[in-house]
Amino acid sequence: MANMQADHIDKLNDQLDFKLSFETIFAGMSAEEKESMHENLIMMHECQRVLANTKHSIVTEMLRFTDKFQYWKHVPPKDVLDGHSHSQFYYHAHPTAGAKTATNLHDGEHGHFHSFMRRRGILDTEKPYPAFDYNTENDDLKKHTCHIIGLSMNKAGALTGMFTTNRWVTGEVWYKAEDVIAMAERYQIDHAQPSWPVNMWVSHCFAAFMPVIKQLVLKRDQTIAEWSAQYGGGEGYNVFEDRRLEALSYCPLNLPSIFEMHQ
């Protein structure tokens, strides 16, 4: 993943509004969606509770699976992959603490999860976006992934936000929003390795915040379209590889406040 210069990041934030309001999303949710969110929030809390009984958090539990936590290094080293759903995630952090990047959108972020759907979990009806630099013949199916969402975590091990990123950030294959949303609805890590509480927490996080994920992915595509129209340059310009454009959508989350909204 390439670094971004701070002036480019600030310029991007000044020019594009990619931040979503959870309160606005919550107000538009159905009673069924709110009930599902509440049920899955309780399960997320249960995962955190059992870890706290041994003075661990979601973050410290992840750090048990690396000898030394280093910037950019995936935790666990070979990622977490569900062999049935083909859902995948890893945890890592960036060295640009405090910078307004896709993965350091607030000063208290410790690191973040990146989540993906691998090629074998993508339906035949879900086709890669026909970007001019995408070549089906050169597509490495073993490396073919679609990035779904990023989960920002603070030092205490709490979820503080969700975000989407441009294609170059994770080297994914780009899919249109409706296909990514369908993949998110199938996302599940249904095994106990290397950490059952973390795997359950991530899965329930997806289920709880599906309405947020949907809006973030839709905003992702909107940001791409707006950036291309306003700041794209000339023939051969590739918005998916524009290092000026890293974060595409972001929604800050405060779990205690969200629990109160369900009372």
Phi and psi restraints in degrees (value plus and minus 20) as a CYANA .aco file:
   2 ALA   PHI    -101.0   -61.0
   2 ALA   PSI     132.6   172.6
   3 ASN   PHI    -102.4   -62.4
   3 ASN   PSI     136.7   176.7
   4 MET   PHI    -134.8   -94.8
   4 MET   PSI     123.9   163.9
   5 GLN   PHI     -93.1   -53.1
   5 GLN   PSI     123.1   163.1
   6 ALA   PHI     -80.0   -40.0
   6 ALA   PSI     -57.1   -17.1
   7 ASP   PHI     -87.5   -47.5
   7 ASP   PSI     -54.2   -14.2
   8 HIS   PHI     -87.7   -47.7
   8 HIS   PSI     -59.2   -19.2
   9 ILE   PHI     -84.9   -44.9
   9 ILE   PSI     -66.4   -26.4
  10 ASP   PHI     -82.1   -42.1
  10 ASP   PSI     -60.1   -20.1
  11 LYS   PHI     -82.7   -42.7
  11 LYS   PSI     -62.5   -22.5
  12 LEU   PHI     -81.0   -41.0
  12 LEU   PSI     -67.6   -27.6
  13 ASN   PHI     -83.6   -43.6
  13 ASN   PSI     -52.9   -12.9
  14 ASP   PHI     -90.0   -50.0
  14 ASP   PSI     -52.2   -12.2
  15 GLN   PHI    -112.3   -72.3
  15 GLN   PSI     -48.5    -8.5
  16 LEU   PHI    -144.8  -104.8
  16 LEU   PSI     117.2   157.2
  17 ASP   PHI    -119.8   -79.8
  17 ASP   PSI      79.4   119.4
  18 PHE   PHI    -131.2   -91.2
  18 PHE   PSI      -6.0    34.0
  19 LYS   PHI    -114.9   -74.9
  19 LYS   PSI     111.3   151.3
  20 LEU   PHI    -127.6   -87.6
  20 LEU   PSI     134.1   174.1
  21 SER   PHI    -120.3   -80.3
  21 SER   PSI     103.2   143.2
  22 PHE   PHI     -83.4   -43.4
  22 PHE   PSI     -58.8   -18.8
  23 GLU   PHI     -78.3   -38.3
  23 GLU   PSI     -60.7   -20.7
  24 THR   PHI     -86.6   -46.6
  24 THR   PSI     -63.1   -23.1
  25 ILE   PHI     -83.1   -43.1
  25 ILE   PSI     -64.0   -24.0
  26 PHE   PHI     -81.6   -41.6
  26 PHE   PSI     -59.8   -19.8
  27 ALA   PHI     -84.1   -44.1
  27 ALA   PSI     -46.5    -6.5
  28 GLY   PHI    -113.9   -73.9
  28 GLY   PSI     -19.2    20.8
  29 MET   PHI     -99.8   -59.8
  29 MET   PSI     129.7   169.7
  30 SER   PHI     -96.7   -56.7
  30 SER   PSI     147.3   187.3
  31 ALA   PHI     -81.8   -41.8
  31 ALA   PSI     -57.7   -17.7
  32 GLU   PHI     -85.4   -45.4
  32 GLU   PSI     -61.6   -21.6
  33 GLU   PHI     -85.5   -45.5
  33 GLU   PSI     -58.9   -18.9
  34 LYS   PHI     -87.4   -47.4
  34 LYS   PSI     -59.5   -19.5
  35 GLU   PHI     -84.4   -44.4
  35 GLU   PSI     -63.3   -23.3
  36 SER   PHI     -83.3   -43.3
  36 SER   PSI     -61.8   -21.8
  37 MET   PHI     -79.7   -39.7
  37 MET   PSI     -66.5   -26.5
  38 HIS   PHI     -82.2   -42.2
  38 HIS   PSI     -64.1   -24.1
  39 GLU   PHI     -81.7   -41.7
  39 GLU   PSI     -61.4   -21.4
  40 ASN   PHI     -97.0   -57.0
  40 ASN   PSI     -48.6    -8.6
  41 LEU   PHI     -84.2   -44.2
  41 LEU   PSI     -58.8   -18.8
  42 ILE   PHI     -81.9   -41.9
  42 ILE   PSI     -60.9   -20.9
  43 MET   PHI     -87.7   -47.7
  43 MET   PSI     -58.9   -18.9
  44 MET   PHI     -80.1   -40.1
  44 MET   PSI     -63.9   -23.9
  45 HIS   PHI     -82.9   -42.9
  45 HIS   PSI     -57.8   -17.8
  46 GLU   PHI     -83.9   -43.9
  46 GLU   PSI     -60.2   -20.2
  47 CYS   PHI     -82.3   -42.3
  47 CYS   PSI     -61.3   -21.3
  48 GLN   PHI     -89.3   -49.3
  48 GLN   PSI     -54.8   -14.8
  49 ARG   PHI     -83.7   -43.7
  49 ARG   PSI     -67.5   -27.5
  50 VAL   PHI     -86.9   -46.9
  50 VAL   PSI     -52.0   -12.0
  51 LEU   PHI     -89.3   -49.3
  51 LEU   PSI     -59.5   -19.5
  52 ALA   PHI     -84.8   -44.8
  52 ALA   PSI     -44.7    -4.7
  53 ASN   PHI     -82.3   -42.3
  53 ASN   PSI     -43.0    -3.0
  54 THR   PHI    -134.6   -94.6
  54 THR   PSI       5.2    45.2
  55 LYS   PHI      41.3    81.3
  55 LYS   PSI      17.1    57.1
  56 HIS   PHI    -136.3   -96.3
  56 HIS   PSI     144.8   184.8
  57 SER   PHI    -151.3  -111.3
  57 SER   PSI     157.7   197.7
  58 ILE   PHI     -76.7   -36.7
  58 ILE   PSI     -62.1   -22.1
  59 VAL   PHI     -89.8   -49.8
  59 VAL   PSI     -70.4   -30.4
  60 THR   PHI     -86.1   -46.1
  60 THR   PSI     -50.4   -10.4
  61 GLU   PHI     -83.1   -43.1
  61 GLU   PSI     -62.3   -22.3
  62 MET   PHI     -84.2   -44.2
  62 MET   PSI     -58.4   -18.4
  63 LEU   PHI     -89.4   -49.4
  63 LEU   PSI     -32.8     7.2
  64 ARG   PHI     -86.8   -46.8
  64 ARG   PSI     -37.1     2.9
  65 PHE   PHI    -122.5   -82.5
  65 PHE   PSI       5.5    45.5
  66 THR   PHI    -164.1  -124.1
  66 THR   PSI     120.9   160.9
  67 ASP   PHI     -88.8   -48.8
  67 ASP   PSI     -56.3   -16.3
  68 LYS   PHI    -167.2  -127.2
  68 LYS   PSI     102.1   142.1
  69 PHE   PHI     -98.3   -58.3
  69 PHE   PSI      93.9   133.9
  70 GLN   PHI    -142.0  -102.0
  70 GLN   PSI     129.0   169.0
  71 TYR   PHI     -75.5   -35.5
  71 TYR   PSI     119.2   159.2
  72 TRP   PHI      56.1    96.1
  72 TRP   PSI     -41.0    -1.0
  73 LYS   PHI     -89.8   -49.8
  73 LYS   PSI     110.6   150.6
  74 HIS   PHI     -91.3   -51.3
  74 HIS   PSI     119.1   159.1
  75 VAL   PHI    -147.1  -107.1
  75 VAL   PSI     101.3   141.3
  76 PRO   PHI     -89.8   -49.8
  76 PRO   PSI     145.7   185.7
  77 PRO   PHI     -74.8   -34.8
  77 PRO   PSI     -54.4   -14.4
  78 LYS   PHI    -125.9   -85.9
  78 LYS   PSI      -1.7    38.3
  79 ASP   PHI      46.2    86.2
  79 ASP   PSI     153.2   193.2
  80 VAL   PHI    -128.1   -88.1
  80 VAL   PSI     105.5   145.5
  81 LEU   PHI    -153.6  -113.6
  81 LEU   PSI     109.2   149.2
  82 ASP   PHI    -111.5   -71.5
  82 ASP   PSI      98.7   138.7
  83 GLY   PHI     -92.4   -52.4
  83 GLY   PSI     -31.1     8.9
  84 HIS   PHI    -118.2   -78.2
  84 HIS   PSI     -72.4   -32.4
  85 SER   PHI    -102.8   -62.8
  85 SER   PSI     -40.9    -0.9
  86 HIS   PHI      46.5    86.5
  86 HIS   PSI       6.1    46.1
  87 SER   PHI     -99.9   -59.9
  87 SER   PSI     128.4   168.4
  88 GLN   PHI    -164.6  -124.6
  88 GLN   PSI     128.8   168.8
  89 PHE   PHI    -174.0  -134.0
  89 PHE   PSI     141.0   181.0
  90 TYR   PHI    -167.7  -127.7
  90 TYR   PSI     143.9   183.9
  91 TYR   PHI    -135.9   -95.9
  91 TYR   PSI     120.6   160.6
  92 HIS   PHI    -181.7  -141.7
  92 HIS   PSI    -199.4  -159.4
  93 ALA   PHI    -162.1  -122.1
  93 ALA   PSI     142.6   182.6
  94 HIS   PHI    -131.9   -91.9
  94 HIS   PSI     136.1   176.1
  95 PRO   PHI    -101.5   -61.5
  95 PRO   PSI     -25.5    14.5
  96 THR   PHI    -111.4   -71.4
  96 THR   PSI      38.6    78.6
  97 ALA   PHI     -78.8   -38.8
  97 ALA   PSI     110.9   150.9
  98 GLY   PHI      69.3   109.3
  98 GLY   PSI     -34.4     5.6
  99 ALA   PHI     -96.5   -56.5
  99 ALA   PSI     131.2   171.2
 100 LYS   PHI    -105.5   -65.5
 100 LYS   PSI      51.4    91.4
 101 THR   PHI    -127.5   -87.5
 101 THR   PSI     157.5   197.5
 102 ALA   PHI     -81.1   -41.1
 102 ALA   PSI     -41.1    -1.1
 103 THR   PHI    -142.6  -102.6
 103 THR   PSI     -14.7    25.3
 104 ASN   PHI    -156.4  -116.4
 104 ASN   PSI      45.1    85.1
 105 LEU   PHI    -108.4   -68.4
 105 LEU   PSI     -17.7    22.3
 106 HIS   PHI    -173.5  -133.5
 106 HIS   PSI     136.4   176.4
 107 ASP   PHI     -85.1   -45.1
 107 ASP   PSI     -46.1    -6.1
 108 GLY   PHI    -110.0   -70.0
 108 GLY   PSI     -12.7    27.3
 109 GLU   PHI     -91.3   -51.3
 109 GLU   PSI     111.2   151.2
 110 HIS   PHI    -108.1   -68.1
 110 HIS   PSI     -65.1   -25.1
 111 GLY   PHI    -193.4  -153.4
 111 GLY   PSI    -182.5  -142.5
 112 HIS   PHI    -179.0  -139.0
 112 HIS   PSI     135.5   175.5
 113 PHE   PHI    -112.0   -72.0
 113 PHE   PSI     119.8   159.8
 114 HIS   PHI    -129.3   -89.3
 114 HIS   PSI     111.7   151.7
 115 SER   PHI    -137.8   -97.8
 115 SER   PSI     125.7   165.7
 116 PHE   PHI    -161.2  -121.2
 116 PHE   PSI     140.6   180.6
 117 MET   PHI    -134.5   -94.5
 117 MET   PSI     107.4   147.4
 118 ARG   PHI    -102.1   -62.1
 118 ARG   PSI     144.8   184.8
 119 ARG   PHI     -75.6   -35.6
 119 ARG   PSI     -59.0   -19.0
 120 ARG   PHI     -89.1   -49.1
 120 ARG   PSI     -34.5     5.5
 121 GLY   PHI    -118.1   -78.1
 121 GLY   PSI     -19.8    20.2
 122 ILE   PHI    -116.5   -76.5
 122 ILE   PSI     110.1   150.1
 123 LEU   PHI     -91.7   -51.7
 123 LEU   PSI     135.2   175.2
 124 ASP   PHI     -82.7   -42.7
 124 ASP   PSI     -45.6    -5.6
 125 THR   PHI     -99.0   -59.0
 125 THR   PSI     -30.7     9.3
 126 GLU   PHI    -118.7   -78.7
 126 GLU   PSI      84.3   124.3
 127 LYS   PHI    -122.1   -82.1
 127 LYS   PSI     122.7   162.7
 128 PRO   PHI     -77.5   -37.5
 128 PRO   PSI     124.0   164.0
 129 TYR   PHI     -83.6   -43.6
 129 TYR   PSI     114.2   154.2
 130 PRO   PHI     -96.8   -56.8
 130 PRO   PSI      39.6    79.6
 131 ALA   PHI     -83.1   -43.1
 131 ALA   PSI     126.7   166.7
 132 PHE   PHI     -84.2   -44.2
 132 PHE   PSI     -41.6    -1.6
 133 ASP   PHI    -117.4   -77.4
 133 ASP   PSI     -14.5    25.5
 134 TYR   PHI    -111.5   -71.5
 134 TYR   PSI     106.7   146.7
 135 ASN   PHI    -143.3  -103.3
 135 ASN   PSI      93.6   133.6
 136 THR   PHI     -77.4   -37.4
 136 THR   PSI     -59.0   -19.0
 137 GLU   PHI     -86.1   -46.1
 137 GLU   PSI     -49.2    -9.2
 138 ASN   PHI    -115.6   -75.6
 138 ASN   PSI     -15.8    24.2
 139 ASP   PHI     -91.7   -51.7
 139 ASP   PSI     102.7   142.7
 140 ASP   PHI    -108.7   -68.7
 140 ASP   PSI      84.8   124.8
 141 LEU   PHI     -84.2   -44.2
 141 LEU   PSI     -44.2    -4.2
 142 LYS   PHI     -93.0   -53.0
 142 LYS   PSI     -43.6    -3.6
 143 LYS   PHI    -126.5   -86.5
 143 LYS   PSI     -21.0    19.0
 144 HIS   PHI     -91.3   -51.3
 144 HIS   PSI      94.0   134.0
 145 THR   PHI    -157.7  -117.7
 145 THR   PSI     135.5   175.5
 146 CYS   PHI    -138.3   -98.3
 146 CYS   PSI     101.7   141.7
 147 HIS   PHI     -94.9   -54.9
 147 HIS   PSI     112.0   152.0
 148 ILE   PHI    -120.8   -80.8
 148 ILE   PSI     -79.8   -39.8
 149 ILE   PHI    -176.3  -136.3
 149 ILE   PSI     133.6   173.6
 150 GLY   PHI    -127.2   -87.2
 150 GLY   PSI     123.9   163.9
 151 LEU   PHI    -137.9   -97.9
 151 LEU   PSI      91.2   131.2
 152 SER   PHI    -100.8   -60.8
 152 SER   PSI     116.6   156.6
 153 MET   PHI    -146.0  -106.0
 153 MET   PSI     123.3   163.3
 154 ASN   PHI    -115.0   -75.0
 154 ASN   PSI     159.9   199.9
 155 LYS   PHI     -86.2   -46.2
 155 LYS   PSI     -43.8    -3.8
 156 ALA   PHI    -101.6   -61.6
 156 ALA   PSI     -25.3    14.7
 157 GLY   PHI      68.9   108.9
 157 GLY   PSI       0.8    40.8
 158 ALA   PHI    -123.2   -83.2
 158 ALA   PSI     126.4   166.4
 159 LEU   PHI     -89.7   -49.7
 159 LEU   PSI     109.6   149.6
 160 THR   PHI    -142.8  -102.8
 160 THR   PSI     -25.2    14.8
 161 GLY   PHI     155.4   195.4
 161 GLY   PSI     147.4   187.4
 162 MET   PHI    -149.5  -109.5
 162 MET   PSI     129.2   169.2
 163 PHE   PHI    -170.6  -130.6
 163 PHE   PSI     141.8   181.8
 164 THR   PHI    -140.8  -100.8
 164 THR   PSI     139.8   179.8
 165 THR   PHI    -153.0  -113.0
 165 THR   PSI     142.8   182.8
 166 ASN   PHI     -89.5   -49.5
 166 ASN   PSI     141.7   181.7
 167 ARG   PHI     -78.2   -38.2
 167 ARG   PSI     -61.1   -21.1
 168 TRP   PHI     -84.0   -44.0
 168 TRP   PSI     -42.6    -2.6
 169 VAL   PHI     -82.9   -42.9
 169 VAL   PSI     -62.9   -22.9
 170 THR   PHI    -134.8   -94.8
 170 THR   PSI     -23.6    16.4
 171 GLY   PHI      51.2    91.2
 171 GLY   PSI       7.1    47.1
 172 GLU   PHI     -95.0   -55.0
 172 GLU   PSI     154.5   194.5
 173 VAL   PHI    -119.6   -79.6
 173 VAL   PSI     110.6   150.6
 174 TRP   PHI    -100.6   -60.6
 174 TRP   PSI     113.1   153.1
 175 TYR   PHI    -145.6  -105.6
 175 TYR   PSI     130.8   170.8
 176 LYS   PHI     -88.8   -48.8
 176 LYS   PSI     140.6   180.6
 177 ALA   PHI     -75.2   -35.2
 177 ALA   PSI     -65.3   -25.3
 178 GLU   PHI     -82.5   -42.5
 178 GLU   PSI     -52.3   -12.3
 179 ASP   PHI     -94.3   -54.3
 179 ASP   PSI     -58.8   -18.8
 180 VAL   PHI     -85.3   -45.3
 180 VAL   PSI     -59.1   -19.1
 181 ILE   PHI     -82.7   -42.7
 181 ILE   PSI     -61.7   -21.7
 182 ALA   PHI     -83.1   -43.1
 182 ALA   PSI     -58.7   -18.7
 183 MET   PHI     -85.2   -45.2
 183 MET   PSI     -60.1   -20.1
 184 ALA   PHI     -81.6   -41.6
 184 ALA   PSI     -56.7   -16.7
 185 GLU   PHI     -89.1   -49.1
 185 GLU   PSI     -42.1    -2.1
 186 ARG   PHI    -115.2   -75.2
 186 ARG   PSI     -25.5    14.5
 187 TYR   PHI     -87.3   -47.3
 187 TYR   PSI     109.1   149.1
 188 GLN   PHI    -183.4  -143.4
 188 GLN   PSI     117.2   157.2
 189 ILE   PHI    -129.1   -89.1
 189 ILE   PSI      81.6   121.6
 190 ASP   PHI    -132.4   -92.4
 190 ASP   PSI      36.7    76.7
 191 HIS   PHI    -173.8  -133.8
 191 HIS   PSI     155.5   195.5
 192 ALA   PHI    -124.4   -84.4
 192 ALA   PSI     -13.8    26.2
 193 GLN   PHI    -129.8   -89.8
 193 GLN   PSI     123.3   163.3
 194 PRO   PHI    -100.7   -60.7
 194 PRO   PSI     -30.2     9.8
 195 SER   PHI    -162.2  -122.2
 195 SER   PSI      93.5   133.5
 196 TRP   PHI     -82.6   -42.6
 196 TRP   PSI     -65.7   -25.7
 197 PRO   PHI     -79.1   -39.1
 197 PRO   PSI     -61.3   -21.3
 198 VAL   PHI     -88.3   -48.3
 198 VAL   PSI     -63.6   -23.6
 199 ASN   PHI     -80.5   -40.5
 199 ASN   PSI     -62.5   -22.5
 200 MET   PHI     -85.5   -45.5
 200 MET   PSI     -61.6   -21.6
 201 TRP   PHI     -81.2   -41.2
 201 TRP   PSI     -65.9   -25.9
 202 VAL   PHI     -82.7   -42.7
 202 VAL   PSI     -64.6   -24.6
 203 SER   PHI     -82.6   -42.6
 203 SER   PSI     -65.1   -25.1
 204 HIS   PHI     -90.7   -50.7
 204 HIS   PSI     -48.1    -8.1
 205 CYS   PHI     -82.9   -42.9
 205 CYS   PSI     -64.3   -24.3
 206 PHE   PHI     -79.6   -39.6
 206 PHE   PSI     -67.2   -27.2
 207 ALA   PHI     -85.3   -45.3
 207 ALA   PSI     -61.2   -21.2
 208 ALA   PHI     -84.6   -44.6
 208 ALA   PSI     -64.4   -24.4
 209 PHE   PHI    -124.9   -84.9
 209 PHE   PSI       6.4    46.4
 210 MET   PHI     -76.7   -36.7
 210 MET   PSI     -61.3   -21.3
 211 PRO   PHI     -80.8   -40.8
 211 PRO   PSI     -54.0   -14.0
 212 VAL   PHI     -91.1   -51.1
 212 VAL   PSI     -64.7   -24.7
 213 ILE   PHI     -78.0   -38.0
 213 ILE   PSI     -63.8   -23.8
 214 LYS   PHI     -77.9   -37.9
 214 LYS   PSI     -67.4   -27.4
 215 GLN   PHI     -87.9   -47.9
 215 GLN   PSI     -55.1   -15.1
 216 LEU   PHI     -86.2   -46.2
 216 LEU   PSI     -61.2   -21.2
 217 VAL   PHI     -89.8   -49.8
 217 VAL   PSI     -59.4   -19.4
 218 LEU   PHI     -83.1   -43.1
 218 LEU   PSI     -61.6   -21.6
 219 LYS   PHI     -85.4   -45.4
 219 LYS   PSI     -54.3   -14.3
 220 ARG   PHI     -74.4   -34.4
 220 ARG   PSI     -70.9   -30.9
 221 ASP   PHI     -87.9   -47.9
 221 ASP   PSI     -54.2   -14.2
 222 GLN   PHI     -84.6   -44.6
 222 GLN   PSI     -61.8   -21.8
 223 THR   PHI     -83.4   -43.4
 223 THR   PSI     -62.4   -22.4
 224 ILE   PHI     -78.1   -38.1
 224 ILE   PSI     -65.6   -25.6
 225 ALA   PHI     -85.6   -45.6
 225 ALA   PSI     -63.1   -23.1
 226 GLU   PHI     -87.1   -47.1
 226 GLU   PSI     -62.6   -22.6
 227 TRP   PHI     -84.0   -44.0
 227 TRP   PSI     -63.1   -23.1
 228 SER   PHI     -80.1   -40.1
 228 SER   PSI     -62.4   -22.4
 229 ALA   PHI     -90.2   -50.2
 229 ALA   PSI     -56.3   -16.3
 230 GLN   PHI    -114.9   -74.9
 230 GLN   PSI     -57.2   -17.2
 231 TYR   PHI    -144.9  -104.9
 231 TYR   PSI     -22.2    17.8
 232 GLY   PHI     -88.0   -48.0
 232 GLY   PSI     129.9   169.9
 233 GLY   PHI    -138.7   -98.7
 233 GLY   PSI      97.7   137.7
 234 GLY   PHI      32.7    72.7
 234 GLY   PSI    -192.3  -152.3
 235 GLU   PHI     -86.9   -46.9
 235 GLU   PSI     116.5   156.5
 236 GLY   PHI      65.1   105.1
 236 GLY   PSI     -21.8    18.2
 237 TYR   PHI     -86.4   -46.4
 237 TYR   PSI     115.4   155.4
 238 ASN   PHI    -143.9  -103.9
 238 ASN   PSI      82.2   122.2
 239 VAL   PHI     -82.1   -42.1
 239 VAL   PSI     -50.1   -10.1
 240 PHE   PHI     -91.8   -51.8
 240 PHE   PSI     -34.8     5.2
 241 GLU   PHI    -134.0   -94.0
 241 GLU   PSI      -9.6    30.4
 242 ASP   PHI     -96.6   -56.6
 242 ASP   PSI      88.6   128.6
 243 ARG   PHI     -87.9   -47.9
 243 ARG   PSI     -30.9     9.1
 244 ARG   PHI     -94.7   -54.7
 244 ARG   PSI     -37.2     2.8
 245 LEU   PHI    -137.0   -97.0
 245 LEU   PSI      82.7   122.7
 246 GLU   PHI    -132.1   -92.1
 246 GLU   PSI     -79.6   -39.6
 247 ALA   PHI    -103.8   -63.8
 247 ALA   PSI     115.7   155.7
 248 LEU   PHI    -133.2   -93.2
 248 LEU   PSI     -46.5    -6.5
 249 SER   PHI    -182.0  -142.0
 249 SER   PSI     132.8   172.8
 250 TYR   PHI    -173.8  -133.8
 250 TYR   PSI     117.9   157.9
 251 CYS   PHI    -153.0  -113.0
 251 CYS   PSI      90.9   130.9
 252 PRO   PHI     -89.0   -49.0
 252 PRO   PSI     125.8   165.8
 253 LEU   PHI    -153.7  -113.7
 253 LEU   PSI     117.2   157.2
 254 ASN   PHI    -145.6  -105.6
 254 ASN   PSI      81.3   121.3
 255 LEU   PHI     -81.8   -41.8
 255 LEU   PSI     -61.3   -21.3
 256 PRO   PHI     -79.2   -39.2
 256 PRO   PSI     -60.8   -20.8
 257 SER   PHI     -87.5   -47.5
 257 SER   PSI     -57.0   -17.0
 258 ILE   PHI     -87.2   -47.2
 258 ILE   PSI     -58.0   -18.0
 259 PHE   PHI     -80.9   -40.9
 259 PHE   PSI     -61.4   -21.4
 260 GLU   PHI     -83.4   -43.4
 260 GLU   PSI     -52.5   -12.5
 261 MET   PHI     -86.9   -46.9
 261 MET   PSI     -38.2     1.8
 262 HIS   PHI    -113.8   -73.8
 262 HIS   PSI     -21.4    18.6
